[in-house]
Amino acid sequence: MEPQLAATDYHMQVATAVDERRLWQRHLKMAVFGARDDGGVNRQALSPADVSARIQLIEWATSRGYACATDPVGNLFVRREGRNPSLPAILTGSHLDSQPAGGKFDGVYGVLAGMEVLHALDTVGVATERAIEVVAWTNEEGSRFVPGMAGSSAFAGTLPLEKLLATRDREGILFEDALASVLAATPNVKRRALGFPVGAYLEAHIEQGPVLESTRCGIGVVAGIQGTRWFTVHVKGASAHAGTTPLAMRRDAFKATTSIVTALSSLLADGDDVLRFTVGRVVVEPNSPNTVPGSVQFTIDFRHPDFEILKKLGDRVESTCMEHAGKCDILVNETLNMSPIQFDKTITDIVSAAADELGLARMFLTSGAFHDAKSLSEMCPTGMIFVPCANGISHSPSENADPAGLAAGARVLALAVEQLAQRTTLSSPGRR
Amino acid sequence: MEPQLAATDYHMQVATAVDERRLWQRHLKMAVFGARDDGGVNRQALSPADVSARIQLIEWATSRGYACATDPVGNLFVRREGRNPSLPAILTGSHLDSQPAGGKFDGVYGVLAGMEVLHALDTVGVATERAIEVVAWTNEEGSRFVPGMAGSSAFAGTLPLEKLLATRDREGILFEDALASVLAATPNVKRRALGFPVGAYLEAHIEQGPVLESTRCGIGVVAGIQGTRWFTVHVKGASAHAGTTPLAMRRDAFKATTSIVTALSSLLADGDDVLRFTVGRVVVEPNSPNTVPGSVQFTIDFRHPDFEILKKLGDRVESTCMEHAGKCDILVNETLNMSPIQFDKTITDIVSAAADELGLARMFLTSGAFHDAKSLSEMCPTGMIFVPCANGISHSPSENADPAGLAAGARVLALAVEQLAQRTTLSSPGRR
């Protein structure tokens, strides 16, 4: 017996069974639900478009004999049974909801790639020790109900169920009521509990950044999710007549803002270009051409994969703002502080090996965006696979990806998930 | 005969006859028309509140026997006759219209100070060679009908009558129709032509800046109106995900804006603090905390009293923006280019001497704001007198001034206007 050779053999069969054309067609099909005139997708969580997408997913699942289940927050699971049903399943998936002006790939890809894995394993006739489940998490985007990653956070126990159910969208509609109508529209799906044991979680996703595309690398082995600190800065000056007020007598809130942002850019300079620093929102008042700005409010989005750097530099943001405020008053609030996450080495090793086995160029990446994998990393060995997207653009109708690139990612996913599903023991995640 | 002594004698009588209390009470009375709940005034041009203010002015004038007249754009004239009615009159005044959120003094002061001059000359029994006319110019603020200084510009011939009459406000109401209802409400005022000869024009106004107050100087002898150049700058980058896009790959429009504004601040630095440079309006898109700004549009308001400096530095604005744009594209438009004006030396000499005669601290100032005097300077010797306003604030309900300070300015105005009205020859303005 030569088990190595045999494995390589059926690995290649599984990879070949991943059908690029079917995977692409399913993306196009899903994009019909919530389609926008500009080619984008508006399929916000628990909306009628989301219901249609769920019904489509259930149809694809049941047509192949997979069992569907949903939990108390609407996370939807498609199960391909394993030899040993009592072992915690391997989960793979992502989300079906989109931004209001979103695209065809963010989230959907992870779900459809998971479905492709099940299909390919069936095609080759591979039986696994553990069951494999494809999951579509509810309300990942957070654009209808705040916060994002809601379904996966509730599943992982980091967002209390009652709190999520009591959340309302902008029109005042309760999450609980929106969910009830979704569940009523999918009556033949059995119910299950939140937070059941999971063997491991592996999520495929478009990169949402330009690195893979620009380096012509097809597979991103995601090492973790960088930490994020958000601040709002209120610069308070005094509005004054632009023609009559000498500069020395001004308390110009926008001039102070340019000094502060310049100083923050120096503080947060990074020769390795790993650090992310963005002033994305700037509100000037009274915002009149011939009036000295009396007030500016701006946001700081600061991210880094290293906890110590995030702490050290982030803790200097407020004092840097103060030091460069001139005659203005400064109020700094930290609105988010999320530590970096490092994914499980077992998972990243398996993903790397799978890419190598398939002869695909791969690189380690840290995710700049949040993902449901962040929630799952709290409860089981977790990892992610990135594939390139056009120009690094996401959260936009112009979001795009290459059919062959999507299929390559699904092949790596198939090999990695299959291997995880054959293991009868998997480590629990250590907290970092 | 000792004419010097005699002049000083009745000058002091005229100054004494300027009644601080009456002048203050008239400001409070005028502030009733268009009064806002917050203590400010909303008396936009040709509105019902403006009609009420005009009727009040006409009542005050006719009760003292002065003739009232109005021209084809609604400029309102109150005439105290001179010994030689064929000599062009000395004009003094300002405007009765206010900003939507304006105060009690901007404009109104110049009209009421003029009325106080007529009253004081009557009290002392001074006859002048030339007639003296108090004028209330129509639509100085430009907040209802664009442009501002409309009435005085039409009078001076720099704004065509037909163009002004065809102007519409935000609700689509024609200037011509609004004017017709104002004239119908003031039927006993005789009509006269635009642009009749004027001997000289002297306008009293609150400073609208902090210099007089902060230097404890009661009288500003206005040397001229600084020149102004306005630009709009469009910085075009590319919006991108704040978490996933490396800084080196970004085209961050706000980062480019801070570099540009810093460079413009250096270009426009002025140790003498005469130059005015303001970035008052900044519009960031998409203006989301976790999205790299793809577009910033901002305004530049650049003013200087020296034509050469205004030209030299203003002409470098576009290239400076280009040089500091990084990877962004830049579009610069110049939206206004108004040359500086130097007031007539005859007038500034007379105003200075009047302040000195009254023992009032005075200083030369350049007006940072536009005024009707700008229009008049095109057609006759022109000058202005500034008095302090609280904290330099105007165009605001919190605009305020001191009764004694207003009266002091009216006394200087009275002496200066009287002297001009005694002169049978006055020079024509040279173009500068």
Contacts between the chains, C-beta under 8 A, distances in Angstrom:
chain1	res1	chain2	res2	distance
A	207	B	244	6.7
A	208	B	241	5.3
A	208	B	243	7.9
A	208	B	244	4.7
A	209	B	241	6.2
A	209	B	243	7.9
A	209	B	244	3.0
A	209	B	245	5.5
A	209	B	246	7.5
A	210	B	240	7.9
A	210	B	244	7.9
A	210	B	245	6.4
A	210	B	246	7.5
A	210	B	249	5.3
A	211	B	244	8.0
A	211	B	246	6.8
A	214	B	249	7.1
A	226	B	243	7.0
A	228	B	243	7.0
A	230	B	289	6.4
A	240	B	210	7.8
A	240	B	392	6.5
A	240	B	393	7.6
A	241	B	208	5.4
A	241	B	209	6.2
A	241	B	368	6.5
A	241	B	369	6.3
A	241	B	392	7.2
A	241	B	394	6.4
A	241	B	395	7.0
A	242	B	276	6.3
A	242	B	278	3.8
A	242	B	280	5.8
A	242	B	301	4.5
A	242	B	303	7.6
A	242	B	368	7.7
A	243	B	208	7.9
A	243	B	209	7.9
A	243	B	226	7.0
A	243	B	228	7.0
A	243	B	276	6.0
A	243	B	301	7.5
A	243	B	303	5.5
A	243	B	367	7.7
A	243	B	368	3.3
A	243	B	369	4.8
A	243	B	370	7.6
A	244	B	207	6.7
A	244	B	208	4.8
A	244	B	209	3.0
A	244	B	210	7.8
A	244	B	211	7.9
A	244	B	276	8.0
A	244	B	367	7.5
A	244	B	368	3.4
A	244	B	369	5.5
A	244	B	392	6.7
A	244	B	394	7.9
A	245	B	209	5.5
A	245	B	210	6.3
A	245	B	276	7.5
A	245	B	368	7.2
A	245	B	392	6.1
A	246	B	209	7.6
A	246	B	210	7.5
A	246	B	211	6.8
A	246	B	273	4.8
A	246	B	276	7.7
A	247	B	270	7.4
A	247	B	273	5.8
A	247	B	275	7.5
A	247	B	276	7.0
A	247	B	277	7.0
A	248	B	273	5.0
A	249	B	210	5.3
A	249	B	211	8.0
A	249	B	214	7.0
A	249	B	392	7.4
A	252	B	278	7.5
A	254	B	261	7.7
A	254	B	279	5.4
A	254	B	280	7.7
A	254	B	282	6.3
A	255	B	261	7.7
A	255	B	265	7.0
A	255	B	279	7.4
A	257	B	258	7.9
A	258	B	257	7.9
A	258	B	258	4.6
A	258	B	261	4.7
A	258	B	262	5.7
A	258	B	265	7.6
A	259	B	262	7.8
A	261	B	254	7.7
A	261	B	255	7.7
A	261	B	258	4.7
A	262	B	258	5.7
A	262	B	259	7.9
A	262	B	262	6.0
A	265	B	255	7.0
A	265	B	258	7.6
A	270	B	247	7.4
A	273	B	246	4.8
A	273	B	247	5.7
A	273	B	248	5.0
A	275	B	247	7.5
A	276	B	242	6.3
A	276	B	243	6.0
A	276	B	245	7.6
A	276	B	246	7.7
A	276	B	247	7.1
A	277	B	247	7.0
A	278	B	242	3.8
A	278	B	252	7.5
A	278	B	289	7.9
A	278	B	290	7.0
A	278	B	291	7.7
A	278	B	292	5.6
A	279	B	254	5.5
A	279	B	255	7.5
A	279	B	293	7.6
A	280	B	242	5.8
A	280	B	254	7.7
A	280	B	284	7.9
A	280	B	287	7.2
A	280	B	288	5.4
A	280	B	289	4.8
A	280	B	290	6.0
A	280	B	291	5.1
A	280	B	292	6.6
A	280	B	293	6.2
A	281	B	284	6.9
A	281	B	287	5.0
A	281	B	288	6.1
A	281	B	289	4.9
A	282	B	254	6.3
A	282	B	282	6.2
A	282	B	284	4.6
A	282	B	287	6.9
A	282	B	293	7.8
A	283	B	287	7.6
A	284	B	280	7.9
A	284	B	281	6.9
A	284	B	282	4.6
A	287	B	280	7.2
A	287	B	281	5.0
A	287	B	282	7.0
A	287	B	283	7.6
A	288	B	280	5.4
A	288	B	281	6.1
A	289	B	230	6.5
A	289	B	278	7.9
A	289	B	280	4.8
A	289	B	281	4.9
A	289	B	299	4.0
A	289	B	301	5.7
A	290	B	278	7.0
A	290	B	280	6.0
A	290	B	301	5.2
A	291	B	278	7.7
A	291	B	280	5.1
A	292	B	278	5.6
A	292	B	280	6.6
A	293	B	279	7.6
A	293	B	280	6.2
A	293	B	282	7.8
A	299	B	289	4.0
A	301	B	242	4.5
A	301	B	243	7.5
A	301	B	289	5.7
A	301	B	290	5.2
A	303	B	242	7.5
A	303	B	243	5.5
A	367	B	243	7.7
A	367	B	244	7.5
A	368	B	241	6.5
A	368	B	242	7.8
A	368	B	243	3.3
A	368	B	244	3.4
A	368	B	245	7.2
A	369	B	241	6.3
A	369	B	243	4.7
A	369	B	244	5.5
A	370	B	243	7.6
A	392	B	240	6.6
A	392	B	241	7.3
A	392	B	244	6.7
A	392	B	245	6.1
A	392	B	249	7.3
A	393	B	240	7.5
A	394	B	241	6.3
A	394	B	244	7.9
A	395	B	241	6.8
A	395	B	291	7.7
